[in-house]
Amino acid sequence: MIRRYHVFVEGRVQGVGFRGFCMIRAQRLGLTGTVKNLPNGTMVEIYVQGEDEKITEFLDQIEKGDRFIRVDNISVKPTAVVEKEKKFTYGW
């Protein structure tokens, strides 16, 4: 079953390659959606869509981050599926 989630990620997630990190992992898992920085400098907003199993794997990967990324908090809420969405992209 396809689901979609609205996710906010807080921490050291801007200026460290986090959006690209998310995009690569989402694409590898066959997920669609978007990721963008928020103006406050410490949060990123993600919409992610796909199979629950793959989304769980995606969220686990981004929560772990890498040596530059530090995730302090993740908020995940279900939202309406976007029909015919084809890819995962990032915005500014």
C-alpha positions, -999 to +999 in steps of 0.1 A: +000+000+000+013+034-010+015+060+018+027+096+021+042+114+051+051+150+060+083+150+079+102+177+097+139+170+106+157+192+131+194+194+139+226+201+118+208+194+085+215+225+065+248+232+048+259+196+052+246+179+021+214+166+038+190+173+009+212+154-015+217+126+011+179+123+013+174+124-024+199+096-031+185+074-005+149+080-016+157+073-052+175+040-043+144+029-024+120+039-052+104+066-031+089+099-044+085+133-028+105+164-020+130+177+005+137+214+012+154+236+038+133+258+060+142+295+066+151+290+103+184+273+094+180+242+115+151+224+099+143+205+067+109+196+054+103+163+036+073+148+018+080+111+012+057+087-006+059+049-012+056+016+005+056+017+043+085-007+045+107+015+022+097+047+040+107+032+073+141+022+059+145+057+045+136+074+078+161+051+096+188+060+072+183+098+074+180+096+112+215+080+114+229+107+090+266+107+084+297+123+099+284+158+089+247+154+095+233+154+131+196+147+135+181+159+168+144+153+162+121+139+135+084+146+133+064+123+110+027+127+101+006+110+075-008+131+047-027+126+014-011+106-013-001+126-045-013+106-075+011+103-104+041+116-085+071+102-104+103+112-086+120+125-055+134+161-058+149+188-037+141+224-035+158+255-020 
